[in-house]
Amino acid sequence: MTDQTTSAASRDVTSLPAERKAQLLSGQNFWETEPIPELQLPAVKLADGTYGLRHQSGRHDHLAVFESDPATCFPPGVAIGSSWNPTVAARLGAALGKEALAQGVHIVLGPGINIKRSPLCGRNFEYYSEDPHLTGVLGAAFTKALQAEGPGVSVKHFAANNQETNRQTISSDVDERTLREIYLPAFEQVVKEAQPATVMASYNKINGIFASANPWLLTRVLREEWGFDGAVISDWNAVTDRVASLIAGMDLEMPGGTAAHDDDIRGALASGLLASADLDTSVQRIAALTTHVPSEQGVADYDAHHFIARELAAECAVLLRNEHQVLPIPDGVRVAIIGEFAEALRYQGGGSAHVNATRIDQPLDAIRDLAIEKGVSVTYARGFSINDDADEAALSLEALEAARRSDVAVVFAGLSEIVESEGIDRSDIDLPTAQVALIRAVADVAHRTVVVLANGGIVSLEGWHDDVDAILEGFLLGQGGGHAIADILFGRANPSGKLAESIPLRLNDHPSALNFPGEQGHVRYGEGVMVGYRYFSTFDQPVRYPFGHGLTYTQFSTSNLRVELTADDTARVSVDVTNTGKRAGQHVVQVYIATEAGPVQRPARELRGFDKVALDPGETSTVHLDLPRRAFTYWDIQHERWVVAAGDYRVQVAADANTVLLENVIRLAGDRIVTELTMDTPMGEWFDHPSVGGKVKETLGFTAVEVSPEHLAMMASMTMRQFVNISGLDIPASALDELIVASRPN
């Protein structure tokens, strides 16, 4: 339909009877909205699609129990996050948009941009990162590219939905600063930069109020502050109080068929709790979704998309370790491929995101094909059983014999889909015991050992890390992952992925460990803003590999850092990057801000900009990154706004969150925040007040006597009223009143 036709019809929808409007506020079935034939508006079809389309033209369900139509399984969010490349996210989004058009889907339920608060979350494979800036950049790129093809997206799950345990009922208890700085910014960036068609409200409660019935979240923040003008939809069967959800700002309840909720709305209309006009805005937003219904169905080239899936996968794998330059595998050697994942690739997660892939590249097949070109002999041993359906001892003996006869043994290890899925969280981050034992045994007999990992959430590398020469963390690479892995192993592709989440030494080292998954209906986000690397770097907690780490087959140098203030609270960063190695490759420039300015505890450093550049050997490129005002702010809970504190800010170019390469310091004047003082204001705020702070000590008589820093520190937390009562000083009330009047903002 044309935008003009839909716009007129969406206006006319307000003329429908109130009971008819109530009917439009939920779907007509599992995947479609109610059509409005009286206004020539069709039904809008929705389908899952964070990394591939799950469109069910047959039997319907929300957990991928029934088969969906074939579609390309692109690399899931965990892999796209590791690419650190918005172009990768955009190529995925564009291809997914084309497949949605071809299958008659108008709203794609994705991207998933929840923050990886804990490595145990069973759905981490769908999400990008533990960092909100990286997540927001990738989510916006995905959204813009997909919607450019015609369909709309539903960015999800809004908000603070960071676990699967009790996800329908749990209350995520989070302070506002943490929400604003960690869990909301990615959504804000996608909304403001990409204008998604819809936002999906999550199942969970936030501070005791269901997200789907939370007016602060859905109206004040999303619409009034961010300017979102699309439709808010529920997660499937999330709504418990339809009237409260409507009042809060949630428009469309999915799926349909909940006649009782229609009755609730009719009852609220009859009682006067709702007026017909209250329904108008929501039904207009729902009607407007028909702009995403095309006049004719599109066509998708699934063969071409498979090759795109391969290309994207090759940019997502992270080379964690490469001692003795064992990778890439040289020509003419003997290679033992060990592990069932080599012939049965784990390439995606379970649950509603599960894609019925059009085809699957198996690593073993791709390795054998490349080995012929390279003059490499390949033997294969299963090594272990993913489903525990074989004699593990016999499999291990076969694998060790193959390893002994090889120059390089490559062990494919990882987690099965049954332990990483929607609806369940993991209880640990360990690889299966049998796989760890096999890795260690192979490393003991092989000349060189490489481990290739397949997992949706990070896994512990302890107990075997130091025994092996190289580790390629593939995460989940989609249906083209097998070919991509072979290309990387043999050097046809140069790995360029970087970790989008930290790998701790122990689960108990993780900041979320004390408060996950919660108890008695509540999970307390006690780590506050110290999520992931923010905690590890701030408190000098060692990790196995930090956020941002990743090796390549070449080397890069960074030099000549320049930081130019472009306004009072914005800056431009420029840095030169040179490929000093012998292979073409890609490098991620990571820019962090470090500061102690302001009245709140700040992380040691926070990612505020990045860019991925491709360079030939010997080539130098100058990378420019603009740092907006938000890069320097914190959320001030007293003034309910973003604040730039006056002080020094260290602009750091880093190899990862723990390794600073270059640093320049800039000084910002900061925001001048003037707050009216009262007798119940702490003394510290009196002393620091920008208008009258200099007069306070004089009024109190402190300029005539020496007051030690210890005494000043003790006074700082007292209110002025408490100080006057306890000090015994004769302080004229009129003098304090004059200071209070002078403190008022102009």
C-alpha positions in Angstrom: 0.0 0.0 0.0 1.1 3.6 -0.5 2.0 5.7 2.5 -0.7 8.2 1.4 -3.4 5.6 1.2 -2.5 4.2 4.6 -2.2 7.6 6.2 -5.8 8.5 5.1 -7.1 5.1 6.3 -5.3 5.3 9.6 -7.0 8.6 10.2 -10.4 7.1 9.3 -9.9 4.3 11.7 -10.9 6.6 14.5 -14.4 6.8 13.1 -15.0 3.1 13.8 -17.2 2.1 16.7 -15.4 1.7 20.0 -16.1 -2.0 20.2 -14.5 -2.5 16.7 -11.4 -0.5 17.9 -11.1 -2.7 20.9 -11.0 -5.7 18.5 -8.1 -4.2 16.5 -5.9 -3.9 19.6 -4.9 -7.6 19.4 -4.0 -10.0 16.5 -6.5 -12.0 14.6 -4.3 -15.1 15.0 -0.8 -16.1 16.1 1.1 -14.1 13.5 -1.3 -11.5 12.0 -3.0 -8.3 13.0 -6.8 -7.9 12.4 -7.5 -6.7 8.9 -9.8 -3.7 8.5 -11.8 -4.5 5.3 -14.2 -1.6 5.9 -11.2 0.7 5.3 -9.4 -1.6 2.7 -6.6 -2.2 5.2 -5.0 -5.7 5.1 -3.7 -7.8 7.9 -0.1 -7.3 8.8 2.0 -10.5 9.1 4.8 -10.7 11.7 7.5 -13.3 12.0 10.6 -13.9 14.1 13.9 -12.8 12.6 16.9 -11.7 14.7 19.3 -13.4 12.3 17.1 -15.3 9.9 13.4 -15.5 9.1 11.2 -18.0 11.0 8.0 -17.7 9.0 5.5 -20.5 9.7 3.1 -20.9 6.8 1.8 -24.1 8.4 1.2 -24.8 12.1 2.1 -21.9 14.4 4.0 -21.7 17.7 6.4 -19.4 19.5 9.2 -21.9 20.4 10.0 -23.4 17.0 8.4 -26.7 17.9 6.7 -26.7 14.5 8.8 -26.3 11.3 9.1 -23.0 9.6 9.6 -22.2 6.0 13.2 -22.5 4.7 15.2 -19.3 5.1 18.9 -18.3 5.3 20.4 -18.7 8.7 22.8 -15.8 8.9 25.3 -15.5 11.8 23.4 -14.9 15.0 23.8 -11.7 17.2 26.7 -13.2 19.2 28.7 -13.4 15.9 27.6 -10.1 14.5 28.6 -8.4 17.7 32.1 -9.9 17.4 32.4 -8.4 13.9 32.4 -4.9 15.3 31.2 -3.8 11.9 27.9 -2.1 11.2 28.3 -2.9 7.5 28.0 -6.6 8.5 24.9 -5.9 10.5 23.5 -3.9 7.6 24.2 -6.6 5.0 22.4 -9.1 7.2 19.4 -6.8 7.7 19.1 -6.0 4.0 19.1 -9.7 3.0 16.7 -10.6 5.8 14.4 -7.8 4.6 14.4 -9.3 1.1 13.5 -12.7 2.4 10.7 -11.3 4.5 9.3 -9.6 1.3 9.6 -12.9 -0.6 7.7 -14.8 2.2 5.0 -12.2 2.7 6.2 -11.0 6.1 5.7 -7.4 6.9 7.2 -7.0 10.4 10.3 -8.8 11.4 10.7 -9.5 15.1 14.3 -8.3 15.5 16.9 -7.1 16.2 17.5 -8.4 19.7 19.5 -5.8 21.5 19.5 -6.7 25.2 22.7 -6.3 27.1 24.7 -9.4 28.1 24.5 -8.8 31.8 25.5 -12.4 32.7 27.2 -15.0 30.6 24.6 -17.5 31.8 21.7 -16.0 29.9 20.4 -18.7 27.6 19.5 -16.2 24.9 22.9 -14.5 24.7 23.4 -16.0 21.3 20.8 -13.6 19.9 22.3 -10.5 21.4 25.3 -8.4 20.4 27.3 -7.4 23.4 27.8 -6.5 27.0 28.4 -2.9 25.9 25.5 -0.5 25.0 27.4 1.6 22.4 28.5 -1.4 20.3 25.0 -2.8 20.6 23.3 0.4 19.6 25.5 1.0 16.5 24.9 -2.6 15.2 21.2 -2.5 16.0 20.7 0.7 14.2 22.6 -0.5 11.1 20.5 -3.7 11.0 17.3 -1.8 11.4 17.9 0.9 8.8 19.0 -1.7 6.2 16.1 -4.1 6.8 13.5 -1.3 6.7 15.0 0.1 3.5 13.8 -3.1 1.8 10.2 -2.4 2.9 9.3 -4.5 5.9 9.4 -3.0 9.4 11.3 -4.3 12.4 10.3 -4.9 16.0 13.4 -4.0 18.2 13.3 -6.1 21.3 13.0 -6.9 24.2 12.3 -3.5 25.8 13.7 -3.5 28.5 16.0 -5.1 31.1 15.2 -8.6 29.8 18.6 -10.1 30.6 17.8 -13.7 31.6 15.4 -16.5 30.7 14.8 -17.8 34.3 11.3 -16.8 35.3 11.4 -14.3 32.5 7.6 -13.9 32.4 7.3 -12.9 36.1 10.7 -11.8 37.3 11.2 -8.2 38.4 14.4 -6.7 37.2 15.2 -4.3 40.0 17.5 -1.6 38.5 18.3 1.9 39.6 17.6 4.6 37.1 21.2 5.6 36.4 22.0 2.0 35.5 18.9 1.8 33.3 19.8 5.0 31.5 23.5 4.3 31.0 23.5 0.5 30.3 20.2 -1.0 29.5 18.3 1.7 27.6 20.9 3.5 25.4 21.0 0.9 22.6 17.2 1.1 22.3 17.4 4.9 22.3 20.0 4.8 19.5 17.9 2.5 17.3 14.8 4.6 17.9 16.4 7.9 17.2 18.7 6.9 14.3 16.7 4.2 12.6 13.0 4.9 13.4 11.9 1.2 13.9 8.3 0.4 12.9 7.7 -1.2 16.3 9.2 -1.8 19.7 8.5 -5.0 21.5 7.8 -4.7 25.3 9.5 -7.5 27.2 7.9 -10.1 29.5 9.6 -9.1 32.7 8.8 -6.5 35.3 11.0 -3.5 35.8 11.1 -2.4 39.5 7.8 -4.3 40.1 5.9 -3.1 37.1 5.5 -5.2 33.9 7.3 -3.7 31.0 4.1 -4.0 28.9 2.2 -1.9 31.4 4.9 0.5 32.4 4.0 4.1 31.6 7.4 5.5 32.6 9.1 3.1 30.1 6.6 3.1 27.2 5.3 6.7 27.3 7.6 9.0 29.2 11.0 7.6 28.0 10.1 5.9 24.7 7.7 8.4 23.3 8.1 11.7 25.1 11.8 11.7 25.6 13.0 9.8 22.5 10.2 10.8 20.1 9.2 7.3 19.1 6.0 7.4 16.9 5.6 3.8 15.9 3.6 1.0 17.6 4.5 -0.8 20.8 3.7 -4.5 20.7 3.7 -7.1 23.4 5.9 -10.2 23.5 3.7 -13.2 22.8 1.2 -13.8 25.7 3.0 -11.2 27.9 0.0 -9.0 28.7 -1.6 -9.6 32.1 -3.8 -6.4 32.3 -4.9 -5.2 28.9 -6.4 -2.0 30.2 -3.3 -1.0 32.2 -1.1 -1.9 29.2 -3.2 0.3 26.9 -3.1 3.2 29.3 0.7 2.8 29.7 1.3 3.1 26.0 1.3 -0.5 24.6 -0.7 -0.7 21.4 -0.9 -4.2 20.0 -1.3 -7.3 22.0 0.0 -10.5 20.4 -1.0 -13.1 19.6 -4.7 -12.8 19.0 -7.6 -14.8 20.2 -7.7 -13.4 23.7 -11.4 -12.4 23.7 -11.4 -11.8 27.4 -9.0 -8.9 26.9 -11.3 -7.4 24.3 -14.0 -7.7 26.9 -11.8 -5.9 29.5 -11.4 -3.0 27.2 -15.2 -2.9 26.5 -15.8 -3.0 30.2 -13.4 -0.1 30.8 -15.1 1.9 28.1 -18.5 1.2 29.7 -17.3 2.2 33.2 -15.6 5.4 32.0 -12.1 4.2 32.9 -11.3 4.5 29.2 -12.8 6.9 26.7 -13.1 6.0 23.0 -10.5 8.7 22.3 -8.1 6.7 24.4 -8.2 3.9 21.8 -7.7 6.2 18.8 -4.0 6.8 19.1 -3.3 3.0 19.4 -5.5 1.9 16.6 -4.0 4.6 14.4 -0.5 3.3 15.1 -1.6 -0.2 14.4 -3.3 0.8 11.1 -0.1 2.7 10.1 1.8 -0.6 10.1 0.0 -1.5 6.8 2.5 0.9 5.1 4.9 -2.1 5.3 2.4 -4.3 3.3 3.7 -4.2 -0.3 1.6 -4.1 -3.4 3.3 -7.3 -4.6 5.4 -10.0 -3.1 9.2 -9.9 -3.6 11.7 -12.4 -4.7 14.8 -13.6 -2.7 17.9 -15.1 -4.2 18.7 -17.8 -1.5 21.8 -19.0 -3.3 23.2 -15.5 -3.2 22.2 -15.1 0.4 24.1 -18.3 1.3 27.3 -16.7 0.0 26.5 -13.6 1.9 26.1 -15.7 5.0 29.6 -17.2 4.4 31.2 -13.8 3.9 29.7 -12.4 7.1 30.7 -15.5 9.1 34.3 -15.1 8.1 34.4 -11.6 9.6 32.8 -12.7 12.9 35.1 -15.4 14.2 37.6 -14.3 16.9 41.1 -15.6 17.0 41.9 -15.7 20.7 45.3 -17.3 20.7 47.9 -18.2 18.1 51.2 -19.3 19.6 54.0 -20.3 17.2 51.8 -18.9 14.4 50.3 -22.3 14.1 47.5 -20.7 12.0 47.0 -20.4 9.2 47.8 -24.0 8.5 50.7 -24.2 6.0 50.7 -26.2 2.8 51.7 -29.8 2.6 51.1 -30.8 6.3 49.1 -33.6 7.9 46.0 -32.4 9.7 43.8 -34.3 12.1 40.2 -33.0 12.4 38.7 -34.1 15.7 35.3 -33.5 17.2 31.7 -34.2 16.1 31.0 -30.5 15.6 33.3 -30.7 12.5 30.7 -32.8 10.7 27.6 -31.5 12.5 28.2 -27.8 12.9 26.5 -26.0 15.8 25.5 -22.8 14.0 22.5 -21.3 15.8 20.5 -21.3 19.0 17.2 -22.7 20.1 13.8 -21.2 20.6 11.8 -18.7 18.6 14.9 -17.5 16.7 15.5 -21.0 15.3 15.8 -20.9 11.5 15.1 -23.7 9.1 18.3 -23.2 7.1 18.2 -23.5 3.3 21.5 -25.4 3.5 24.5 -25.9 5.9 28.2 -25.8 5.1 29.9 -28.4 7.3 33.5 -27.6 8.4 34.8 -31.0 7.6 33.6 -30.9 4.0 35.0 -27.4 3.4 38.3 -28.4 5.0 38.7 -31.4 2.8 37.9 -29.3 -0.3 40.6 -26.7 0.6 43.1 -29.4 1.7 43.2 -30.7 -1.9 44.3 -27.2 -3.1 46.9 -26.9 -0.3 48.4 -30.4 -0.6 47.2 -31.1 2.9 46.3 -34.6 4.0 43.2 -34.8 6.3 42.1 -37.5 8.7 38.9 -37.3 10.8 38.0 -38.7 14.1 34.7 -38.1 15.8 36.4 -37.8 19.2 33.2 -37.4 21.3 29.5 -37.7 21.0 27.3 -34.6 21.2 24.3 -36.7 22.2 26.1 -39.3 24.4 25.1 -42.0 22.0 28.5 -43.7 21.5 31.4 -45.3 23.4 33.4 -42.2 24.5 36.5 -44.3 25.3 36.7 -45.8 21.8 36.1 -42.4 20.2 38.8 -40.8 22.3 41.3 -43.6 21.4 40.6 -43.1 17.7 41.1 -39.3 18.1 44.4 -39.7 19.9 45.8 -42.0 17.2 44.8 -39.5 14.5 46.5 -36.7 16.6 49.7 -38.6 17.0 50.0 -39.0 13.2 49.3 -35.3 12.5 51.4 -32.2 12.2 48.4 -30.1 13.4 45.4 -31.4 15.3 42.2 -29.3 15.1 39.7 -30.0 17.8 36.1 -28.8 17.2 34.5 -28.3 20.6 31.5 -26.5 22.0 28.0 -26.6 23.5 24.9 -28.3 22.1 21.8 -26.4 21.3 19.8 -28.0 24.1 21.8 -26.0 26.8 21.6 -22.7 25.0 18.0 -21.8 24.1 15.2 -19.4 24.7 13.5 -20.2 28.0 16.5 -21.6 29.9 19.7 -20.2 31.4 22.9 -22.1 31.9 24.1 -23.0 35.3 27.9 -22.8 34.4 30.2 -21.7 31.6 32.1 -24.9 31.3 32.6 -27.1 28.3 31.4 -30.7 28.8 33.9 -32.7 30.8 34.5 -35.2 28.0 35.5 -32.5 25.6 37.9 -30.9 28.1 39.5 -34.3 28.7 39.8 -34.9 24.9 41.4 -31.4 24.3 44.0 -32.0 27.0 44.8 -35.5 25.7 45.1 -34.4 22.1 47.4 -31.5 23.1 49.5 -34.0 25.0 50.2 -36.1 21.9 49.9 -33.8 19.0 52.7 -31.7 17.6 50.5 -28.6 17.4 46.9 -28.3 18.6 44.2 -25.9 17.5 40.7 -25.6 19.2 37.7 -24.3 17.3 34.8 -23.4 19.5 31.1 -23.3 18.7 28.9 -21.8 21.5 26.3 -19.1 21.9 27.5 -17.7 25.2 31.1 -17.5 26.3 32.7 -20.7 27.7 35.5 -21.1 30.2 38.9 -21.8 28.7 40.4 -22.9 32.0 42.0 -26.3 32.5 43.2 -26.5 28.9 44.0 -23.0 27.5 47.7 -23.2 28.1 48.0 -26.7 26.6 46.9 -25.7 23.1 48.6 -23.5 20.5 45.6 -21.7 19.0 42.0 -21.0 19.8 39.5 -19.8 17.2 36.2 -18.7 18.9 33.6 -19.1 16.3 30.6 -18.7 18.6 27.7 -19.5 16.3 28.3 -18.5 12.6 25.1 -19.4 10.8 24.7 -21.8 7.9 27.8 -20.6 6.1 30.0 -21.0 9.2 31.7 -24.2 8.1 33.1 -22.7 4.9 34.2 -19.6 6.8 36.0 -21.6 9.4 37.9 -23.6 6.7 38.8 -20.3 5.0 40.2 -18.9 8.3 42.1 -22.1 9.2 43.9 -22.2 5.8 44.4 -18.4 5.6 42.0 -17.7 2.7 40.3 -15.3 5.2 42.1 -13.2 7.8 40.3 -13.3 11.1 39.2 -9.8 12.3 36.6 -10.5 15.0 36.9 -8.9 18.4 35.3 -10.0 21.6 32.0 -8.2 22.3 32.0 -9.6 25.9 34.7 -10.4 28.4 35.8 -14.0 29.1 36.4 -14.3 32.8 38.8 -16.7 34.5 35.9 -18.0 36.7 32.2 -17.5 36.7 32.4 -16.2 40.3 34.6 -13.4 39.1 31.8 -12.0 37.0 30.0 -8.9 38.4 26.6 -10.5 38.0 27.5 -13.7 39.9 26.1 -12.5 43.2 22.7 -11.5 41.7 21.8 -14.0 39.0 19.2 -15.2 38.4 17.6 -13.7 41.5 15.2 -15.1 44.1 11.6 -14.9 45.1 10.5 -13.1 42.0 13.2 -10.4 42.0 16.7 -10.1 40.5 18.7 -7.2 41.8 21.1 -5.5 39.4 23.5 -4.9 42.3 26.5 -4.3 40.1 24.9 -1.1 38.8 26.8 0.4 35.8 29.7 -1.9 36.4 28.6 -4.4 33.8 31.1 -6.7 32.0 34.4 -5.0 31.2 33.4 -1.9 33.1 33.7 -4.0 36.3 36.8 -6.0 35.3 38.9 -2.9 34.3 37.7 -0.7 37.2 38.5 -3.2 39.9 41.6 -4.7 38.3 39.9 -8.1 38.1 42.0 -10.4 35.9 40.2 -12.0 32.9 41.3 -14.7 30.5 40.5 -12.4 27.5 39.2 -8.8 27.8 36.4 -7.2 25.9 37.7 -6.0 22.5 40.4 -8.7 22.2 41.1 -10.5 18.9 44.1 -11.4 16.8 44.7 -11.4 13.1 47.3 -13.0 10.8 48.9 -9.6 10.3 50.0 -6.7 12.6 48.8 -3.1 13.0 50.3 -0.1 14.6 48.4 3.0 15.8 50.1 6.4 16.1 49.6 10.2 16.0 46.5 10.5 18.2 44.9 13.9 17.9 41.9 15.1 19.8 40.2 18.3 18.8 37.4 20.0 20.7 34.6 20.8 18.3 32.4 22.5 20.8 32.2 22.9 24.6 31.3 19.2 25.0 32.1 17.4 21.7 35.3 16.3 20.2 36.9 14.7 17.1 39.4 11.9 17.4 41.9 11.2 14.7 44.5 8.4 14.7 46.7 6.8 12.1 46.6 3.1 11.6 49.2 1.1 9.6 49.2 -2.5 8.5 52.8 -3.4 9.4 52.4 -7.1 8.5 52.5 -9.1 5.3 48.8 -9.8 4.8 45.8 -7.6 4.0 43.6 -7.4 7.1 41.0 -5.4 9.1 41.7 -3.6 12.3 39.2 -2.2 14.8 40.1 1.2 16.3 38.5 1.3 19.8 38.1 4.7 21.5 37.4 4.8 25.2 36.7 7.7 27.6 38.2 7.6 31.1 37.4 10.2 33.8 36.9 10.7 37.5 34.9 13.9 37.0 31.6 14.3 38.6 29.8 13.2 41.8 29.3 9.6 40.7 31.5 6.6 40.4 32.6 6.2 36.8 34.0 3.0 35.2 37.7 3.0 34.5 36.9 3.5 30.8 33.9 3.2 28.6 33.7 2.5 24.8 32.5 5.6 23.1 33.5 5.1 19.5 35.0 2.5 17.1 35.7 1.9 13.4 36.8 -1.1 11.4 39.3 -0.4 8.6 40.7 -2.6 5.9 44.3 -2.2 5.0 46.8 -3.8 2.6 50.3 -4.5 3.8 52.2 -1.3 4.4 49.1 0.9 4.0 48.3 3.7 6.4 44.8 5.2 6.9 43.7 8.0 9.2 40.6 7.2 11.1 38.3 10.0 12.3 35.7 9.5 15.0 33.4 12.1 16.4 32.5 12.0 20.0 29.1 13.6 20.8 28.1 15.2 24.0 26.7 11.9 25.3 30.2 10.3 25.2 31.2 12.4 28.2 28.0 12.4 30.3 26.6 10.5 33.2 22.9 10.3 34.2 22.3 12.6 37.2 19.5 11.1 39.3 19.0 14.3 41.2 18.5 16.5 38.2 17.0 13.7 36.0 19.2 14.6 33.0 22.5 13.9 31.2 25.3 15.9 32.7 28.8 16.7 31.6 30.9 17.2 34.7 33.7 19.7 34.7 37.1 18.1 34.6 39.7 16.1 32.7 38.7 13.4 30.3 41.3 10.9 29.0 40.6 9.9 25.3 42.1 6.5 24.9 42.8 4.4 21.8 43.0 0.8 23.0 43.6 -2.6 21.6 41.0 -3.9 24.1 39.3 -2.8 27.3 42.5 -3.5 29.3 45.2 -2.4 26.8 45.5 1.4 26.2 47.8 2.2 23.3 47.5 6.0 23.1 46.0 8.7 25.3 45.3 12.4 25.1 43.7 14.5 27.9 41.1 17.1 27.2 39.5 19.4 29.8 35.8 20.2 29.6 34.2 23.1 31.4 31.1 21.0 32.1 27.5 21.9 32.7 26.8 24.6 35.2 24.1 23.1 37.3 22.6 25.5 39.9 20.4 24.0 42.6 18.6 26.0 45.2 20.1 25.2 48.7 17.9 24.5 51.7 18.7 23.9 55.4 18.4 20.2 54.6 21.0 20.2 51.9 24.3 18.5 52.8 27.1 20.8 53.7 29.3 19.4 50.9 26.8 20.8 48.4 26.8 24.2 50.1 30.6 24.3 49.9 30.6 23.3 46.2 27.7 25.4 45.0 28.7 27.4 41.9 27.0 30.6 43.0 27.5 30.9 46.7 30.1 28.2 47.6 32.8 30.7 48.1 30.8 32.7 50.6 29.7 29.7 52.7 32.9 29.2 54.6 33.1 33.0 55.3 29.5 33.0 56.6 30.4 30.1 58.9 33.5 31.8 60.2 35.8 29.2 58.7 38.1 31.9 57.1 39.1 33.2 60.5 40.2 29.8 61.8 41.9 26.8 60.2 39.6 23.9 59.6 41.3 20.6 58.9 40.5 18.6 55.8 39.3 15.7 58.1 36.8 18.0 59.7 35.6 19.4 56.4 35.1 15.8 55.2 33.1 14.9 58.3 30.9 18.0 57.9 30.2 17.3 54.2 27.6 14.7 54.8 25.7 16.7 57.5 22.8 18.9 56.5 23.2 22.6 57.2 20.4 22.2 59.8 22.3 19.4 61.6 25.5 21.4 61.5 23.9 24.5 63.0 22.4 22.5 65.8 25.5 20.5 66.7 28.3 23.1 66.1 27.5 25.5 68.9 28.4 28.4 66.6 26.4 31.6 66.5 25.4 31.6 62.8 22.8 34.3 62.0 19.8 32.7 60.4 19.4 35.8 58.2 22.9 35.2 56.7 22.0 31.6 55.7 18.7 32.9 54.3 20.6 35.3 52.1 22.8 32.5 50.8 19.7 30.4 50.1 18.1 33.2 48.1 21.4 33.8 46.2 21.6 30.1 45.3 18.4 30.0 43.4 18.7 29.5 39.6 18.1 32.7 37.6 
